[in-house]
Amino acid sequence: MKIDAVKIEELIKNADPSLANVASILEKASAGEGLGLEDAATLLSVTGEEALQALYGKAGEIKERVFGKRVVLFAPLYLSNHCTNGCVYCGFRSANKTVARKALTVPEAVREARALEEMGFKRALLVTGEDPRWGVDYIVSCVRAIYENTGIRIIHLNAPPVSVDDLRKLKASGAGVYQAFQETYYRPAYEKTHPWGAKKDFDYRLDCMDRAIDAGFQDVGIGPLLGLYDYKFDCLATIAHSMHLYEKYGTHAHTISIPRLRPAEDMAFAGAPYPVSDEDFMKIAAVFRLSVPSAGLVITTREPAGLRNRLLHIGASQMSAGSRTDPGGYTGGKKDTLEQFSTTDHRGLVEVMRSVVDEGFLPSLCTTCYRVGRVGGEFTEKAVSGQMEKFCQANAILTLKEYVLDHMKNGTREAIELAVDKALAGVKDPALKKGLIEKLGELEAGKRDLFF
């Protein structure tokens, strides 16, 4: 893949965010089939309150049409903070000699996964630094051990780019989504912020999603690290990246993550070189939702709770909760163990669930699509056509009911149960509702892991 920087810069320069043009683009977005780069560039240039509110409203509308009210919740599980790269913004960078490094043993990784399971999570996102001592074979061992020794139902990977053969090994271990973020798509900024290590190779990292799909990963996750360069450029390049995957493989990026740069131990600069305000961040989320409607839009605990709540209404469909960014963080590891970055939202899963419910949405711990084959091009097609919404809502109801039965022991239970009842009442398909009621009864009787 190639990034046409000149074209992207021209689109930004020539964007026309007049009310009339914005209204025309939002009308086009109503079809739920995505937007091209020119339209996305225009929306990223919007500043007036009237146009912004129209943008936010349309993004929220499309999100609900594609995924319903459900919001998927997850937590990362860090395997290792050893890294040979020099990324200037990351606490894991090899030049950082001040804080303890740790790579979990396989039994320790299993214990971390069990800790997530005890919280109620059914999926784990494994994250690791780039160090050949803890490479593909190590990750595969951790994945297999977690599946064999815990009730975790699906494991996703946020791991360094590797060859097609190594990616095949990762996929064969049973991993679901493969993520690797480009960080910034602007080559000069990339070269400045990645001065050494394997990650210095811009093109090898950019082509990793192609290699992952060639290796059998039908679902891949991409995203920029907002703050390293002009957000308009990086957002348009991310959309172009997803469009490339669709044109070549028939599937858009399964997830698009939009983390903002956060402070990290021994970071090479005091703050983001290109700061992104809360207003710009909200606009970014809305534009991604309208441009790539089928993608899961991921908001992490880097962001404060209040802002994350607002983002639920303008396109966010996945959120992390209770995150730790250090290996061993969930089972009481050393407090001086190196973290990748600092987080802002420190609420646990129950608190986040309650907040999601209070905002009028439905928390989901679903792991279904990856296990039944609703992936890749099929997922993209079903999402864009509006067929995914019924599956998302139904499976969110089932996973939330299972969570209530197995984990709720405090005053929040009533609010969560009311959310389940409200969601069930809103199911319009009679056959689906009948099946849901039957499965909810089976959960009450002791069965688990039920889905559509």
N, C-alpha and C positions, 0 to 999 in steps of 0.2 A: 504494500500500500504506500501511496505517496500523499503527503500533505501539501496542498497547493496554497502556500502562504500568501502569495500575491493575490490570488482570487479572494481569499478570506479577508485580507486587508481592504481590498476594493469594496467588498460587500459591506464591511463596517463603515467605511468612509462614505458610501453612497446611500446608506439606509435612510428611509423616509418615514419617521415615526409620527406622521400627522394622524389626527384622529380618524380621518376618513380612510387612510391606508390601513391603520391598525384594525379598524372595524371590518374592513374587507378581508384581512388575513384571519381574524378570529372567526368570521363566517365560514371561511374555507376550513379552518381547524375543526369546525363543528362536525365535519364528516368523520372525524376520528381516525383518519388515515395518515396522519403525520404532516409535516411541513418541510419544504425545501430550505436550503441554506439562506437564500435571499430573504424569505419570510422570517426565518429565525433571527437573522441579523437585524431586521426591522424591529422585532419585538424586544430584542436585547437592548435596543436604543431608546425604548419608551421611558419617559420620565414623568409625564403629567399624571396627577392622581386619578383622573377619570379613566384614562387609558390603562393605568396599572390595575385599577379595580376590575375593569372589564377583562383584562388578561388573567387575573387571579380567578375570577369567577368561571371563565371558560376552562381553565386548567382543572379546577375542582370538578366541574361537570364531566370532563373527559375521563378523569381518573375514576369517578364513580361508575361511569358507563362501562369502563374496561374491567375494573376490579371490584366494583361495589364499594361497600363501606369498610371492607376489611383492610387492616394494616398488619403486615407480617412483622413479628418481633423476633430478634435473634441476638446472639452475643458472640464476640470473637474469642477464640482460644489460641493464645500465643504459645507456640512450641519452643521457639528459640529467639534470642536477641543477639546472637552472634552474626556479624555481617562484615563482608570485605569491601563494601561500597563506601563511597565518600559523600553521599547525598547531604548537602549542607544544612538541610532543614530537619533532619531525622535524628532522634536520640540514639538510634542503633548504629550510626555511622562509625566506621572503623577508627576514626581519629579520636573518638570519645573514650578516654582511658580512665574516667573518674568514677564510674559506677559498675557494680557487679554484672557480669555476663552469666547467662544460664541457658542451657539447652535441656529441656525436659527429657528424662528417660521415658521409654515407652510406658512403663507402669505409672509414671507421674502424669503422662498425657492422659491415660485412662482415668486417673483420679480427678484430673481437671474436668474431663468430660462428665464424669459422674456428678461432680459438683454442679455443673450446668443442668444436668438431668434432674437433680434434686430440686433445683429452682423451678423446674417446669419446662425448660427448653427441650425440644426434640430434634433440633439441628445444631450443628457446630460448624463454625467457620474457622478453619485452621489457618494460622498466620505464622510466617517465619521469615527471618532475615535471610540474606543470600550468603551462604558459606558452604563450600563443597563438603566440609566435614559433616554437615547435617543437610544432606541433599535429598535427592529423589527417593533413594532406598529407605532413608530414615522416615520421610514423610509417609511413604507407603506402609511401613511397619506401624506407624502411629494410627493411620486410618484403619487398617485391618484390626488392630487391637481394640480400638474404640468400638467398632462394629461388633466385635466378638464378645466384649466384656461389659457393654453398657446397653441401655435402651435408646441411645441416640439413633434416629431413623435415617438421617441423611447428613453427609459431611460435605461441605464446600471447601474450596481451597483459595487462599490468597497467597500465592507463592511465586517465586522468581521465574522469569521466562527460561525455558529449557528447550531442548530439541524435540522434534516430533516423536522420536522413539521414547524419550523420557516422559513426555506427555501421555503417551499410550500407557506407560506403566502407572501413571497417576490415575488415569481413567479406569484402568483395569482393577484398581484397588476398590472401586465403588464410589469414587467422588462424583458429586453432582455438578455444580457450577465451578468453573475455573476463572479466577480474577487475576488481573495484573494491570495496574494503572499506569498510564503513560506519564502522569504527573503534570507535565506541560508539553503541548504539541508544537511549541515555538522553538525551533532548533537552537538558536543562540541562547535562549534562556535555559533550555535543557542542558546544553553543554556547560554553561556557567554553574549550574546547581548540581551537576553530577560529574565532578572532576576526575574521579578514578573508580576503578572496580568494573565488574562485568556490566553493571547498569549504565556505564558511560556510553554504551552502544545504542544510540537513538533508534536506528533502523531495526536492530534485532528485537528490541522491546516492542516497537510498533507492529511488527509482523507476527508477534506472538499469538494474537487471537486467531490469525489464519492457521498457524501451526496447531493450535489447540483444537480447532474445529476439524482440521485434517486428521488429528489424532483420535477423534471420536467424541470430544466435548461438544455437544450440540448447544449447550448453554454457556455463555461466557459473559464476564462482567468487566466493564471499562469505566474510566472516569478521570477527570483532571484533579489536581490538587490546587484548589483555588487560592490565589495569592502569589503564585510564582511568576505569573505573567498576566497580561490584560485578560480579564475574564471573558470578554466578548470573543476574542480569538480562540481561547481554549475551549469554550463552549461550542462554538461553530465547528472546530476541528473534531471534537468528541462526537457531535452529530454526524459529521462527514465520515468518521470512523464506523459508526453504526450503519450508515447508509452503504458503505463499502461492503460490510458483512452481509447485508441484505441482498445487495446486487450479486455478490459472489456465491453466497450459500443459501439465500432464501430465508435468513433469520436475522433479525436485529439483535443488538446486544440484549441479553436477558436482563441485566441490571446496569444501571448507570449510577455510580456513587458520586456525590458532590461534597467531599470534605473540604473545609477551609483550613488553611495552615494554622497550626496551634503551636504554642511554645513547647520546646523539647530540650532535654539536657544537652548543654554544650552546643546549642544551635549556632550556626555561623553568622546569623544576623539577628538584630534585636526584634524585628517584626516582619510582617509580610512585605516583600518588595512592591506588591501591587494589592493593597488592602481591598477587601470586598465587604461593603457595608451590609447590614441586615436587609435593607431594602433591595439592594442589588442581588443578595442571596435569594430572596423570595422571588424576584423576577427570573433568576436563573432556573429555579425549580419549576416555575410555571412554563418557561420556554422549553425545557427538556420534556416536560409532560406532553405538551402539544406537538413537539417535533417527533418524538419517538413514543407514541402512546402505549405500546406494548411492553415497554421496559419497566422493570421495578425500579422506582426512584428511591435511592437509599440515603437516609439522613442518619448520621452517627451521633454518638454522645460527645463529639467535639462541640456541638451546638447547645446553647442553654435551653432549659425545659420550655420556657414560654415561647421561644421562637419555633421550637420543634412542634409545639401544639398548633401554631399558626400555619406551619407548612403542611399539616395534615389536610387543611382545607384548600390547598392550592397545588396538589399533585403528588405529595409524598406518599409512598405506598409500602415502604419498609423502613424500620427503625431498629437500631441496636438498643439494648437496655442492660443496665448493670455491668457495663463493660470494664474489663481490666486489660491494660495494654502491656503487661509484663508477664513473662512465663511463670506459671505457678501462682498467679494472682488470686485465683478463686479458692485455693486450698491453703491460704496463709503462708505463701512463700516469703522469702526475705523481703523486708520492706525497702531495702536498698537496691533491689534488683532493678536493672535498667528498664524504664518504660520507653515506648516508641515516641509518645507524645502525651501531653496532659489532656484530660477530658474536662468537660464543663458540667454535663448533666450526670450527676452521681446517683440518681434514683435507681432502686432495684426494680425487678420485673413487675412485682405486684403494683408498685406505685405508678409505673409507666402504663400498665394495663388500666388502672383506674383513671388515669389522665386521658387515655385514648377513649375510654367509654364516656367520660364527662364531656369530651369534645363531639360526641355523637357518632363515633366510629366503633368498629368491631375488632378487637385484638385477635390475631390469628397466629397459631403455632403450627400451621400446615406444612407438611413435607410431601404432599401427594404427587404433584406433577412429575417430579424427577423419578419417582418409583413406578409410575404407570405409563410412562412414555409420552406424556404431554410436554414435549420439549422441542427446542429448535424451531424449525419452520412451522410445525404444527401449532406450537404454542403461539408464535407470532400471528399466525392466521386466525386462530380462535380468539386471541385478544383483540385484534383489530376489528373482527366481525361482531364482537359483542358476546361471543359464546362462553368466554372465560368467566364472566361475572357470576353466573349461577354456580359454577364449581367453586370459585373463590369464597362466595358467601356461605355455601353449604359446608365446605370443609372448615371454614373459620368457626362456624357454629359448633361443629363436632369437636374440634380441638379445644375450643374454649370450654365446652361442657366437660371434656375429659380433664382439663386443668382444674376446674372447679371441684370435681369429684376427688381428685388426688392431691391437690396442693392448697386449696383455699381453707385457711383456718383463722381468718380474722374478719373484721367488720366489713371488709371490701367484698366479701362473698355475695351479699345481697345485690350490690350494684352490678356485679358481673353476671349473676344469674338473670337479672332483669334485662341486661343487654342481650343475653342468649334468647330470652323469650321474645323480646322486641324484634330481633333479627329473624326469628322463626316466623313471627306473625307477618313479616314483610315479604316472605317468599311467595311469589305469585304463581309459580308452576305447581298445579295440584299434585302431579305425580311426584315431583321432587319433594314437595312438602310432606307427602305421605311417607316417602322413603326416609326423609330426615327424622320424622317422628318415630319411625320404627328403629332407626339406628340410635337415636337418643335413648330409647327404652333399653336397647342392648347395652349401651354404656352404663346405664343405671344398674343393669343386671350383672355387670362385671366385665364385659368385653371391652377391648381397647383397640386403638389404631384402626378406626373405622373411617371410611372416606368414600368419595364419589370420584 
